């Protein structure tokens, strides 16, 4: 594949899904492109607070294996997917103090 990491990061999910299913691109390659962009951009924007790259790499490997075996679990198999982690409300937000997180992230790659 002759595209840059940033090009991959701005492709649509449908485009990426087609590349993954045709095996022109692996889930691991796609993940590494996203991790490289996160490394470059995140210090300025702090969008990813907790990065679990090892877990994401394991999930990408599993996605590649499912795709190779013809056992894809859906169109997004292998596409990186950030998960929002619920957080405890801050003391500076008294209106939200009664709320507490009830879920935790379970997927790194869909």
Buried (B, 14 or more C-beta within 10 A) or exposed (E): EEEEBEEBBEBEEEEBBBBBBEEEBBBBBBBBBBBBBBEEBBEEEEEBEEBBBEEBBEBBBBBBEBBEEEEBEEBBBBBBBEBEEEEEBEEEEEEEEEEEEEEEBEEBBB
